[in-house]
């Protein structure tokens, strides 16, 4: 089995959804992968409120594990907070 790592902020975690475990975009992609009987495991490493700098601080942990596909979604909190550089 290969791992697909979704790394991001509240958009990745599914913050505000009725059921993030089934409605977040990593979960929806996982459902499609399961329906096709593909040999992938979805890992949702989203953290609500995270910024690019925060992601950089926690990325080493996630990349120390086997990852076949890496999906990065960060930046909206940087924009909201007016952060232009790290």
HTML snippet that shows the backbone in 3Dmol.js (N, CA, C, O; Angstrom):
<script src="https://3Dmol.org/build/3Dmol-min.js"></script>
<div id="view" style="width:600px;height:400px;position:relative"></div>
<script>
const pdb = `
ATOM      1  N   UNK A   1       0.843  -1.183   0.000  1.00  0.00           N
ATOM      2  CA  UNK A   1       0.000   0.000   0.000  1.00  0.00           C
ATOM      3  C   UNK A   1       0.885   1.242   0.000  1.00  0.00           C
ATOM      4  O   UNK A   1       1.892   1.307   0.705  1.00  0.00           O
ATOM      5  N   UNK A   2       0.494   2.212  -0.795  1.00  0.00           N
ATOM      6  CA  UNK A   2       1.217   3.480  -0.871  1.00  0.00           C
ATOM      7  C   UNK A   2       0.410   4.572  -0.169  1.00  0.00           C
ATOM      8  O   UNK A   2      -0.819   4.518  -0.116  1.00  0.00           O
ATOM      9  N   UNK A   3       1.119   5.557   0.365  1.00  0.00           N
ATOM     10  CA  UNK A   3       0.474   6.643   1.092  1.00  0.00           C
ATOM     11  C   UNK A   3       0.331   7.885   0.226  1.00  0.00           C
ATOM     12  O   UNK A   3       1.244   8.266  -0.507  1.00  0.00           O
ATOM     13  N   UNK A   4      -0.844   8.510   0.331  1.00  0.00           N
ATOM     14  CA  UNK A   4      -1.071   9.833  -0.241  1.00  0.00           C
ATOM     15  C   UNK A   4      -1.231  10.777   0.937  1.00  0.00           C
ATOM     16  O   UNK A   4      -2.169  10.641   1.723  1.00  0.00           O
ATOM     17  N   UNK A   5      -0.326  11.726   1.062  1.00  0.00           N
ATOM     18  CA  UNK A   5      -0.324  12.678   2.170  1.00  0.00           C
ATOM     19  C   UNK A   5      -0.919  14.005   1.721  1.00  0.00           C
ATOM     20  O   UNK A   5      -0.415  14.644   0.798  1.00  0.00           O
ATOM     21  N   UNK A   6      -2.000  14.413   2.387  1.00  0.00           N
ATOM     22  CA  UNK A   6      -2.595  15.731   2.177  1.00  0.00           C
ATOM     23  C   UNK A   6      -2.128  16.604   3.332  1.00  0.00           C
ATOM     24  O   UNK A   6      -2.435  16.333   4.493  1.00  0.00           O
ATOM     25  N   UNK A   7      -1.389  17.645   3.005  1.00  0.00           N
ATOM     26  CA  UNK A   7      -0.755  18.495   4.007  1.00  0.00           C
ATOM     27  C   UNK A   7      -1.266  19.911   3.817  1.00  0.00           C
ATOM     28  O   UNK A   7      -1.036  20.514   2.768  1.00  0.00           O
ATOM     29  N   UNK A   8      -1.959  20.455   4.816  1.00  0.00           N
ATOM     30  CA  UNK A   8      -2.503  21.792   4.627  1.00  0.00           C
ATOM     31  C   UNK A   8      -3.117  22.366   5.886  1.00  0.00           C
ATOM     32  O   UNK A   8      -2.723  22.046   7.008  1.00  0.00           O
ATOM     33  N   UNK A   9      -4.102  23.231   5.660  1.00  0.00           N
ATOM     34  CA  UNK A   9      -4.752  23.955   6.755  1.00  0.00           C
ATOM     35  C   UNK A   9      -6.205  23.498   6.896  1.00  0.00           C
ATOM     36  O   UNK A   9      -6.520  22.339   6.626  1.00  0.00           O
ATOM     37  N   UNK A  10      -7.082  24.398   7.316  1.00  0.00           N
ATOM     38  CA  UNK A  10      -8.483  24.033   7.570  1.00  0.00           C
ATOM     39  C   UNK A  10      -9.203  23.545   6.315  1.00  0.00           C
ATOM     40  O   UNK A  10     -10.151  22.768   6.419  1.00  0.00           O
ATOM     41  N   UNK A  11      -8.779  23.978   5.153  1.00  0.00           N
ATOM     42  CA  UNK A  11      -9.395  23.475   3.925  1.00  0.00           C
ATOM     43  C   UNK A  11      -9.116  21.980   3.766  1.00  0.00           C
ATOM     44  O   UNK A  11      -9.955  21.240   3.253  1.00  0.00           O
ATOM     45  N   UNK A  12      -7.953  21.544   4.202  1.00  0.00           N
ATOM     46  CA  UNK A  12      -7.602  20.130   4.159  1.00  0.00           C
ATOM     47  C   UNK A  12      -8.317  19.349   5.261  1.00  0.00           C
ATOM     48  O   UNK A  12      -8.828  18.256   5.018  1.00  0.00           O
ATOM     49  N   UNK A  13      -8.351  19.906   6.466  1.00  0.00           N
ATOM     50  CA  UNK A  13      -8.987  19.182   7.579  1.00  0.00           C
ATOM     51  C   UNK A  13     -10.486  19.057   7.389  1.00  0.00           C
ATOM     52  O   UNK A  13     -11.108  18.141   7.926  1.00  0.00           O
ATOM     53  N   UNK A  14     -11.068  19.971   6.631  1.00  0.00           N
ATOM     54  CA  UNK A  14     -12.517  19.964   6.468  1.00  0.00           C
ATOM     55  C   UNK A  14     -13.226  20.743   7.558  1.00  0.00           C
ATOM     56  O   UNK A  14     -14.377  20.465   7.895  1.00  0.00           O
ATOM     57  N   UNK A  15     -12.524  21.721   8.103  1.00  0.00           N
ATOM     58  CA  UNK A  15     -13.074  22.549   9.173  1.00  0.00           C
ATOM     59  C   UNK A  15     -14.423  23.144   8.746  1.00  0.00           C
ATOM     60  O   UNK A  15     -14.558  23.687   7.650  1.00  0.00           O
ATOM     61  N   UNK A  16     -15.400  23.031   9.621  1.00  0.00           N
ATOM     62  CA  UNK A  16     -16.718  23.614   9.372  1.00  0.00           C
ATOM     63  C   UNK A  16     -17.676  22.694   8.635  1.00  0.00           C
ATOM     64  O   UNK A  16     -18.861  23.007   8.518  1.00  0.00           O
ATOM     65  N   UNK A  17     -17.193  21.579   8.142  1.00  0.00           N
ATOM     66  CA  UNK A  17     -18.078  20.634   7.477  1.00  0.00           C
ATOM     67  C   UNK A  17     -18.848  19.832   8.522  1.00  0.00           C
ATOM     68  O   UNK A  17     -18.379  19.661   9.647  1.00  0.00           O
ATOM     69  N   UNK A  18     -20.001  19.353   8.161  1.00  0.00           N
ATOM     70  CA  UNK A  18     -20.808  18.559   9.076  1.00  0.00           C
ATOM     71  C   UNK A  18     -20.044  17.312   9.526  1.00  0.00           C
ATOM     72  O   UNK A  18     -20.056  16.966  10.707  1.00  0.00           O
ATOM     73  N   UNK A  19     -19.375  16.637   8.577  1.00  0.00           N
ATOM     74  CA  UNK A  19     -18.609  15.438   8.896  1.00  0.00           C
ATOM     75  C   UNK A  19     -17.309  15.466   8.100  1.00  0.00           C
ATOM     76  O   UNK A  19     -17.248  14.967   6.976  1.00  0.00           O
ATOM     77  N   UNK A  20     -16.286  16.045   8.684  1.00  0.00           N
ATOM     78  CA  UNK A  20     -15.005  16.195   7.986  1.00  0.00           C
ATOM     79  C   UNK A  20     -14.401  14.854   7.599  1.00  0.00           C
ATOM     80  O   UNK A  20     -13.698  14.759   6.593  1.00  0.00           O
ATOM     81  N   UNK A  21     -14.668  13.817   8.385  1.00  0.00           N
ATOM     82  CA  UNK A  21     -14.102  12.496   8.093  1.00  0.00           C
ATOM     83  C   UNK A  21     -14.617  11.928   6.773  1.00  0.00           C
ATOM     84  O   UNK A  21     -13.967  11.075   6.169  1.00  0.00           O
ATOM     85  N   UNK A  22     -15.781  12.398   6.324  1.00  0.00           N
ATOM     86  CA  UNK A  22     -16.330  11.901   5.058  1.00  0.00           C
ATOM     87  C   UNK A  22     -16.488  12.986   3.997  1.00  0.00           C
ATOM     88  O   UNK A  22     -16.676  12.674   2.822  1.00  0.00           O
ATOM     89  N   UNK A  23     -16.413  14.264   4.399  1.00  0.00           N
ATOM     90  CA  UNK A  23     -16.689  15.347   3.461  1.00  0.00           C
ATOM     91  C   UNK A  23     -15.487  16.202   3.081  1.00  0.00           C
ATOM     92  O   UNK A  23     -15.573  16.985   2.135  1.00  0.00           O
ATOM     93  N   UNK A  24     -14.367  16.076   3.792  1.00  0.00           N
ATOM     94  CA  UNK A  24     -13.180  16.869   3.429  1.00  0.00           C
ATOM     95  C   UNK A  24     -12.684  16.408   2.059  1.00  0.00           C
ATOM     96  O   UNK A  24     -13.005  15.302   1.626  1.00  0.00           O
ATOM     97  N   UNK A  25     -11.906  17.242   1.377  1.00  0.00           N
ATOM     98  CA  UNK A  25     -11.468  16.822   0.052  1.00  0.00           C
ATOM     99  C   UNK A  25     -10.541  15.610   0.092  1.00  0.00           C
ATOM    100  O   UNK A  25     -10.590  14.810  -0.842  1.00  0.00           O
ATOM    101  N   UNK A  26      -9.689  15.419   1.119  1.00  0.00           N
ATOM    102  CA  UNK A  26      -8.940  14.159   1.160  1.00  0.00           C
ATOM    103  C   UNK A  26      -9.871  12.943   1.318  1.00  0.00           C
ATOM    104  O   UNK A  26      -9.636  11.896   0.714  1.00  0.00           O
ATOM    105  N   UNK A  27     -10.918  13.087   2.125  1.00  0.00           N
ATOM    106  CA  UNK A  27     -11.870  11.984   2.313  1.00  0.00           C
ATOM    107  C   UNK A  27     -12.601  11.663   1.015  1.00  0.00           C
ATOM    108  O   UNK A  27     -12.790  10.492   0.684  1.00  0.00           O
ATOM    109  N   UNK A  28     -13.010  12.683   0.284  1.00  0.00           N
ATOM    110  CA  UNK A  28     -13.713  12.460  -0.981  1.00  0.00           C
ATOM    111  C   UNK A  28     -12.815  11.771  -2.006  1.00  0.00           C
ATOM    112  O   UNK A  28     -13.258  10.877  -2.727  1.00  0.00           O
ATOM    113  N   UNK A  29     -11.565  12.187  -2.066  1.00  0.00           N
ATOM    114  CA  UNK A  29     -10.618  11.522  -2.970  1.00  0.00           C
ATOM    115  C   UNK A  29     -10.387  10.088  -2.509  1.00  0.00           C
ATOM    116  O   UNK A  29     -10.288   9.179  -3.333  1.00  0.00           O
ATOM    117  N   UNK A  30     -10.302   9.884  -1.209  1.00  0.00           N
ATOM    118  CA  UNK A  30     -10.143   8.541  -0.668  1.00  0.00           C
ATOM    119  C   UNK A  30     -11.305   7.631  -1.038  1.00  0.00           C
ATOM    120  O   UNK A  30     -11.106   6.452  -1.333  1.00  0.00           O
ATOM    121  N   UNK A  31     -12.514   8.173  -1.022  1.00  0.00           N
ATOM    122  CA  UNK A  31     -13.684   7.391  -1.413  1.00  0.00           C
ATOM    123  C   UNK A  31     -13.591   6.951  -2.876  1.00  0.00           C
ATOM    124  O   UNK A  31     -13.936   5.819  -3.213  1.00  0.00           O
ATOM    125  N   UNK A  32     -13.129   7.843  -3.727  1.00  0.00           N
ATOM    126  CA  UNK A  32     -12.964   7.495  -5.148  1.00  0.00           C
ATOM    127  C   UNK A  32     -11.871   6.437  -5.330  1.00  0.00           C
ATOM    128  O   UNK A  32     -12.018   5.513  -6.131  1.00  0.00           O
ATOM    129  N   UNK A  33     -10.794   6.579  -4.593  1.00  0.00           N
ATOM    130  CA  UNK A  33      -9.698   5.601  -4.651  1.00  0.00           C
ATOM    131  C   UNK A  33     -10.195   4.228  -4.183  1.00  0.00           C
ATOM    132  O   UNK A  33      -9.891   3.207  -4.800  1.00  0.00           O
ATOM    133  N   UNK A  34     -10.960   4.215  -3.090  1.00  0.00           N
ATOM    134  CA  UNK A  34     -11.514   2.960  -2.583  1.00  0.00           C
ATOM    135  C   UNK A  34     -12.471   2.332  -3.599  1.00  0.00           C
ATOM    136  O   UNK A  34     -12.452   1.118  -3.805  1.00  0.00           O
ATOM    137  N   UNK A  35     -13.303   3.155  -4.228  1.00  0.00           N
ATOM    138  CA  UNK A  35     -14.259   2.643  -5.215  1.00  0.00           C
ATOM    139  C   UNK A  35     -13.549   1.981  -6.391  1.00  0.00           C
ATOM    140  O   UNK A  35     -14.056   1.029  -6.984  1.00  0.00           O
ATOM    141  N   UNK A  36     -12.372   2.500  -6.715  1.00  0.00           N
ATOM    142  CA  UNK A  36     -11.582   1.924  -7.818  1.00  0.00           C
ATOM    143  C   UNK A  36     -10.682   0.787  -7.345  1.00  0.00           C
ATOM    144  O   UNK A  36      -9.957   0.181  -8.134  1.00  0.00           O
ATOM    145  N   UNK A  37     -10.742   0.507  -6.036  1.00  0.00           N
ATOM    146  CA  UNK A  37      -9.936  -0.557  -5.424  1.00  0.00           C
ATOM    147  C   UNK A  37      -8.437  -0.373  -5.669  1.00  0.00           C
ATOM    148  O   UNK A  37      -7.706  -1.329  -5.928  1.00  0.00           O
ATOM    149  N   UNK A  38      -8.005   0.891  -5.576  1.00  0.00           N
ATOM    150  CA  UNK A  38      -6.590   1.210  -5.720  1.00  0.00           C
ATOM    151  C   UNK A  38      -5.892   1.036  -4.376  1.00  0.00           C
ATOM    152  O   UNK A  38      -6.506   1.206  -3.322  1.00  0.00           O
ATOM    153  N   UNK A  39      -4.633   0.705  -4.419  1.00  0.00           N
ATOM    154  CA  UNK A  39      -3.886   0.364  -3.217  1.00  0.00           C
ATOM    155  C   UNK A  39      -3.190   1.596  -2.623  1.00  0.00           C
ATOM    156  O   UNK A  39      -1.962   1.678  -2.593  1.00  0.00           O
ATOM    157  N   UNK A  40      -4.001   2.549  -2.153  1.00  0.00           N
ATOM    158  CA  UNK A  40      -3.483   3.768  -1.549  1.00  0.00           C
ATOM    159  C   UNK A  40      -4.165   4.014  -0.212  1.00  0.00           C
ATOM    160  O   UNK A  40      -5.342   3.701  -0.030  1.00  0.00           O
ATOM    161  N   UNK A  41      -3.412   4.575   0.710  1.00  0.00           N
ATOM    162  CA  UNK A  41      -3.940   5.005   1.998  1.00  0.00           C
ATOM    163  C   UNK A  41      -3.902   6.528   2.037  1.00  0.00           C
ATOM    164  O   UNK A  41      -2.878   7.130   1.714  1.00  0.00           O
ATOM    165  N   UNK A  42      -4.997   7.148   2.425  1.00  0.00           N
ATOM    166  CA  UNK A  42      -5.086   8.600   2.540  1.00  0.00           C
ATOM    167  C   UNK A  42      -4.660   9.014   3.949  1.00  0.00           C
ATOM    168  O   UNK A  42      -5.132   8.455   4.939  1.00  0.00           O
ATOM    169  N   UNK A  43      -3.772   9.989   4.027  1.00  0.00           N
ATOM    170  CA  UNK A  43      -3.369  10.573   5.304  1.00  0.00           C
ATOM    171  C   UNK A  43      -3.736  12.054   5.260  1.00  0.00           C
ATOM    172  O   UNK A  43      -3.232  12.802   4.423  1.00  0.00           O
ATOM    173  N   UNK A  44      -4.605  12.462   6.154  1.00  0.00           N
ATOM    174  CA  UNK A  44      -5.013  13.864   6.226  1.00  0.00           C
ATOM    175  C   UNK A  44      -4.185  14.538   7.315  1.00  0.00           C
ATOM    176  O   UNK A  44      -4.446  14.371   8.506  1.00  0.00           O
ATOM    177  N   UNK A  45      -3.187  15.299   6.885  1.00  0.00           N
ATOM    178  CA  UNK A  45      -2.307  16.014   7.814  1.00  0.00           C
ATOM    179  C   UNK A  45      -2.626  17.506   7.805  1.00  0.00           C
ATOM    180  O   UNK A  45      -1.731  18.346   7.889  1.00  0.00           O
ATOM    181  N   UNK A  46      -3.905  17.816   7.702  1.00  0.00           N
ATOM    182  CA  UNK A  46      -4.317  19.208   7.767  1.00  0.00           C
ATOM    183  C   UNK A  46      -4.350  19.693   9.200  1.00  0.00           C
ATOM    184  O   UNK A  46      -4.609  18.919  10.121  1.00  0.00           O
ATOM    185  N   UNK A  47      -4.089  20.964   9.385  1.00  0.00           N
ATOM    186  CA  UNK A  47      -4.132  21.594  10.708  1.00  0.00           C
ATOM    187  C   UNK A  47      -4.801  22.956  10.551  1.00  0.00           C
ATOM    188  O   UNK A  47      -4.250  23.863   9.928  1.00  0.00           O
ATOM    189  N   UNK A  48      -5.984  23.084  11.120  1.00  0.00           N
ATOM    190  CA  UNK A  48      -6.732  24.340  10.990  1.00  0.00           C
ATOM    191  C   UNK A  48      -5.918  25.513  11.505  1.00  0.00           C
ATOM    192  O   UNK A  48      -5.292  25.438  12.562  1.00  0.00           O
ATOM    193  N   UNK A  49      -5.934  26.588  10.748  1.00  0.00           N
ATOM    194  CA  UNK A  49      -5.231  27.802  11.129  1.00  0.00           C
ATOM    195  C   UNK A  49      -3.763  27.828  10.753  1.00  0.00           C
ATOM    196  O   UNK A  49      -3.077  28.822  10.991  1.00  0.00           O
ATOM    197  N   UNK A  50      -3.276  26.748  10.170  1.00  0.00           N
ATOM    198  CA  UNK A  50      -1.843  26.682   9.863  1.00  0.00           C
ATOM    199  C   UNK A  50      -1.455  27.681   8.772  1.00  0.00           C
ATOM    200  O   UNK A  50      -2.250  28.008   7.891  1.00  0.00           O
ATOM    201  N   UNK A  51      -0.236  28.145   8.856  1.00  0.00           N
ATOM    202  CA  UNK A  51       0.341  29.046   7.863  1.00  0.00           C
ATOM    203  C   UNK A  51       1.469  28.313   7.143  1.00  0.00           C
ATOM    204  O   UNK A  51       1.804  27.184   7.501  1.00  0.00           O
ATOM    205  N   UNK A  52       2.044  28.937   6.151  1.00  0.00           N
ATOM    206  CA  UNK A  52       3.187  28.339   5.457  1.00  0.00           C
ATOM    207  C   UNK A  52       4.342  28.100   6.415  1.00  0.00           C
ATOM    208  O   UNK A  52       4.998  27.060   6.349  1.00  0.00           O
ATOM    209  N   UNK A  53       4.596  29.053   7.304  1.00  0.00           N
ATOM    210  CA  UNK A  53       5.679  28.890   8.276  1.00  0.00           C
ATOM    211  C   UNK A  53       5.376  27.748   9.242  1.00  0.00           C
ATOM    212  O   UNK A  53       6.270  26.977   9.590  1.00  0.00           O
ATOM    213  N   UNK A  54       4.136  27.637   9.670  1.00  0.00           N
ATOM    214  CA  UNK A  54       3.742  26.541  10.550  1.00  0.00           C
ATOM    215  C   UNK A  54       3.894  25.199   9.863  1.00  0.00           C
ATOM    216  O   UNK A  54       4.350  24.230  10.470  1.00  0.00           O
ATOM    217  N   UNK A  55       3.512  25.144   8.604  1.00  0.00           N
ATOM    218  CA  UNK A  55       3.674  23.916   7.832  1.00  0.00           C
ATOM    219  C   UNK A  55       5.133  23.525   7.711  1.00  0.00           C
ATOM    220  O   UNK A  55       5.482  22.349   7.815  1.00  0.00           O
ATOM    221  N   UNK A  56       5.971  24.500   7.494  1.00  0.00           N
ATOM    222  CA  UNK A  56       7.403  24.238   7.384  1.00  0.00           C
ATOM    223  C   UNK A  56       7.953  23.649   8.689  1.00  0.00           C
ATOM    224  O   UNK A  56       8.824  22.779   8.667  1.00  0.00           O
ATOM    225  N   UNK A  57       7.435  24.134   9.821  1.00  0.00           N
ATOM    226  CA  UNK A  57       7.899  23.630  11.119  1.00  0.00           C
ATOM    227  C   UNK A  57       7.469  22.184  11.375  1.00  0.00           C
ATOM    228  O   UNK A  57       8.149  21.471  12.112  1.00  0.00           O
ATOM    229  N   UNK A  58       6.368  21.738  10.790  1.00  0.00           N
ATOM    230  CA  UNK A  58       5.891  20.390  11.086  1.00  0.00           C
ATOM    231  C   UNK A  58       6.068  19.385   9.949  1.00  0.00           C
ATOM    232  O   UNK A  58       5.696  18.222  10.101  1.00  0.00           O
ATOM    233  N   UNK A  59       6.625  19.804   8.819  1.00  0.00           N
ATOM    234  CA  UNK A  59       6.738  18.927   7.657  1.00  0.00           C
ATOM    235  C   UNK A  59       7.682  17.750   7.864  1.00  0.00           C
ATOM    236  O   UNK A  59       7.439  16.665   7.336  1.00  0.00           O
ATOM    237  N   UNK A  60       8.753  17.948   8.623  1.00  0.00           N
ATOM    238  CA  UNK A  60       9.738  16.872   8.795  1.00  0.00           C
ATOM    239  C   UNK A  60       9.119  15.596   9.355  1.00  0.00           C
ATOM    240  O   UNK A  60       9.458  14.494   8.924  1.00  0.00           O
ATOM    241  N   UNK A  61       8.223  15.747  10.302  1.00  0.00           N
ATOM    242  CA  UNK A  61       7.567  14.569  10.877  1.00  0.00           C
ATOM    243  C   UNK A  61       6.867  13.763   9.788  1.00  0.00           C
ATOM    244  O   UNK A  61       7.024  12.545   9.711  1.00  0.00           O
ATOM    245  N   UNK A  62       6.101  14.442   8.957  1.00  0.00           N
ATOM    246  CA  UNK A  62       5.313  13.747   7.944  1.00  0.00           C
ATOM    247  C   UNK A  62       6.173  13.155   6.844  1.00  0.00           C
ATOM    248  O   UNK A  62       5.864  12.086   6.316  1.00  0.00           O
ATOM    249  N   UNK A  63       7.246  13.840   6.498  1.00  0.00           N
ATOM    250  CA  UNK A  63       8.106  13.326   5.423  1.00  0.00           C
ATOM    251  C   UNK A  63       9.072  12.256   5.916  1.00  0.00           C
ATOM    252  O   UNK A  63       9.785  11.655   5.112  1.00  0.00           O
ATOM    253  N   UNK A  64       9.106  12.009   7.220  1.00  0.00           N
ATOM    254  CA  UNK A  64       9.943  10.915   7.735  1.00  0.00           C
ATOM    255  C   UNK A  64       9.236   9.568   7.555  1.00  0.00           C
ATOM    256  O   UNK A  64       9.818   8.519   7.830  1.00  0.00           O
ATOM    257  N   UNK A  65       7.993   9.599   7.098  1.00  0.00           N
ATOM    258  CA  UNK A  65       7.219   8.396   6.834  1.00  0.00           C
ATOM    259  C   UNK A  65       7.163   8.166   5.322  1.00  0.00           C
ATOM    260  O   UNK A  65       7.381   9.098   4.547  1.00  0.00           O
ATOM    261  N   UNK A  66       6.874   6.941   4.901  1.00  0.00           N
ATOM    262  CA  UNK A  66       6.781   6.683   3.460  1.00  0.00           C
ATOM    263  C   UNK A  66       5.622   7.466   2.835  1.00  0.00           C
ATOM    264  O   UNK A  66       4.477   7.342   3.269  1.00  0.00           O
ATOM    265  N   UNK A  67       5.922   8.257   1.831  1.00  0.00           N
ATOM    266  CA  UNK A  67       4.908   9.035   1.116  1.00  0.00           C
ATOM    267  C   UNK A  67       5.132   8.834  -0.379  1.00  0.00           C
ATOM    268  O   UNK A  67       6.220   9.082  -0.897  1.00  0.00           O
ATOM    269  N   UNK A  68       4.092   8.384  -1.056  1.00  0.00           N
ATOM    270  CA  UNK A  68       4.175   8.191  -2.502  1.00  0.00           C
ATOM    271  C   UNK A  68       3.668   9.416  -3.266  1.00  0.00           C
ATOM    272  O   UNK A  68       4.205   9.777  -4.313  1.00  0.00           O
ATOM    273  N   UNK A  69       2.620  10.047  -2.721  1.00  0.00           N
ATOM    274  CA  UNK A  69       2.037  11.243  -3.337  1.00  0.00           C
ATOM    275  C   UNK A  69       1.881  12.286  -2.239  1.00  0.00           C
ATOM    276  O   UNK A  69       1.384  11.991  -1.153  1.00  0.00           O
ATOM    277  N   UNK A  70       2.309  13.503  -2.534  1.00  0.00           N
ATOM    278  CA  UNK A  70       2.241  14.600  -1.570  1.00  0.00           C
ATOM    279  C   UNK A  70       1.380  15.712  -2.162  1.00  0.00           C
ATOM    280  O   UNK A  70       1.679  16.230  -3.238  1.00  0.00           O
ATOM    281  N   UNK A  71       0.303  16.078  -1.451  1.00  0.00           N
ATOM    282  CA  UNK A  71      -0.587  17.155  -1.890  1.00  0.00           C
ATOM    283  C   UNK A  71      -0.459  18.286  -0.882  1.00  0.00           C
ATOM    284  O   UNK A  71      -0.750  18.107   0.301  1.00  0.00           O
ATOM    285  N   UNK A  72      -0.020  19.456  -1.354  1.00  0.00           N
ATOM    286  CA  UNK A  72       0.202  20.606  -0.486  1.00  0.00           C
ATOM    287  C   UNK A  72      -0.894  21.643  -0.687  1.00  0.00           C
ATOM    288  O   UNK A  72      -1.196  22.035  -1.814  1.00  0.00           O
ATOM    289  N   UNK A  73      -1.483  22.080   0.414  1.00  0.00           N
ATOM    290  CA  UNK A  73      -2.518  23.120   0.385  1.00  0.00           C
ATOM    291  C   UNK A  73      -2.271  24.039   1.571  1.00  0.00           C
ATOM    292  O   UNK A  73      -2.762  23.772   2.668  1.00  0.00           O
ATOM    293  N   UNK A  74      -1.535  25.094   1.373  1.00  0.00           N
ATOM    294  CA  UNK A  74      -1.290  26.102   2.403  1.00  0.00           C
ATOM    295  C   UNK A  74      -1.283  27.477   1.742  1.00  0.00           C
ATOM    296  O   UNK A  74      -1.060  27.595   0.537  1.00  0.00           O
ATOM    297  N   UNK A  75      -1.524  28.487   2.522  1.00  0.00           N
ATOM    298  CA  UNK A  75      -1.386  29.850   2.017  1.00  0.00           C
ATOM    299  C   UNK A  75      -2.547  30.771   2.331  1.00  0.00           C
ATOM    300  O   UNK A  75      -2.360  31.983   2.437  1.00  0.00           O
ATOM    301  N   UNK A  76      -3.761  30.213   2.483  1.00  0.00           N
ATOM    302  CA  UNK A  76      -4.899  31.102   2.703  1.00  0.00           C
ATOM    303  C   UNK A  76      -4.779  31.849   4.023  1.00  0.00           C
ATOM    304  O   UNK A  76      -5.171  33.013   4.107  1.00  0.00           O
ATOM    305  N   UNK A  77      -4.245  31.202   5.055  1.00  0.00           N
ATOM    306  CA  UNK A  77      -4.089  31.901   6.340  1.00  0.00           C
ATOM    307  C   UNK A  77      -2.991  32.956   6.279  1.00  0.00           C
ATOM    308  O   UNK A  77      -3.058  33.964   6.983  1.00  0.00           O
ATOM    309  N   UNK A  78      -1.985  32.730   5.444  1.00  0.00           N
ATOM    310  CA  UNK A  78      -0.967  33.764   5.225  1.00  0.00           C
ATOM    311  C   UNK A  78      -1.626  35.008   4.619  1.00  0.00           C
ATOM    312  O   UNK A  78      -1.352  36.132   5.040  1.00  0.00           O
ATOM    313  N   UNK A  79      -2.489  34.798   3.638  1.00  0.00           N
ATOM    314  CA  UNK A  79      -3.171  35.914   2.967  1.00  0.00           C
ATOM    315  C   UNK A  79      -4.092  36.643   3.945  1.00  0.00           C
ATOM    316  O   UNK A  79      -4.086  37.872   4.021  1.00  0.00           O
ATOM    317  N   UNK A  80      -4.884  35.867   4.694  1.00  0.00           N
ATOM    318  CA  UNK A  80      -5.825  36.468   5.645  1.00  0.00           C
ATOM    319  C   UNK A  80      -5.088  37.307   6.691  1.00  0.00           C
ATOM    320  O   UNK A  80      -5.572  38.363   7.097  1.00  0.00           O
ATOM    321  N   UNK A  81      -3.929  36.840   7.120  1.00  0.00           N
ATOM    322  CA  UNK A  81      -3.163  37.531   8.149  1.00  0.00           C
ATOM    323  C   UNK A  81      -2.198  38.579   7.586  1.00  0.00           C
ATOM    324  O   UNK A  81      -1.509  39.265   8.342  1.00  0.00           O
ATOM    325  N   UNK A  82      -2.153  38.695   6.285  1.00  0.00           N
ATOM    326  CA  UNK A  82      -1.272  39.688   5.663  1.00  0.00           C
ATOM    327  C   UNK A  82       0.192  39.337   5.714  1.00  0.00           C
ATOM    328  O   UNK A  82       1.048  40.219   5.655  1.00  0.00           O
ATOM    329  N   UNK A  83       0.493  38.044   5.825  1.00  0.00           N
ATOM    330  CA  UNK A  83       1.893  37.604   5.867  1.00  0.00           C
ATOM    331  C   UNK A  83       2.398  37.503   4.432  1.00  0.00           C
ATOM    332  O   UNK A  83       1.837  36.764   3.623  1.00  0.00           O
ATOM    333  N   UNK A  84       3.443  38.234   4.124  1.00  0.00           N
ATOM    334  CA  UNK A  84       3.956  38.220   2.758  1.00  0.00           C
ATOM    335  C   UNK A  84       5.260  37.445   2.619  1.00  0.00           C
ATOM    336  O   UNK A  84       5.586  36.988   1.523  1.00  0.00           O
ATOM    337  N   UNK A  85       6.011  37.286   3.705  1.00  0.00           N
ATOM    338  CA  UNK A  85       7.302  36.565   3.664  1.00  0.00           C
ATOM    339  C   UNK A  85       7.471  35.774   4.937  1.00  0.00           C
ATOM    340  O   UNK A  85       6.916  36.112   5.982  1.00  0.00           O
ATOM    341  N   UNK A  86       8.247  34.718   4.830  1.00  0.00           N
ATOM    342  CA  UNK A  86       8.592  33.898   6.016  1.00  0.00           C
ATOM    343  C   UNK A  86      10.061  34.001   6.260  1.00  0.00           C
ATOM    344  O   UNK A  86      10.574  33.396   7.202  1.00  0.00           O
TER     345      UNK A  86
END
`;
const viewer = $3Dmol.createViewer("view");
viewer.addModel(pdb, "pdb");
viewer.setStyle({}, {cartoon: {color: "spectrum"}});
viewer.zoomTo();
viewer.render();
</script>
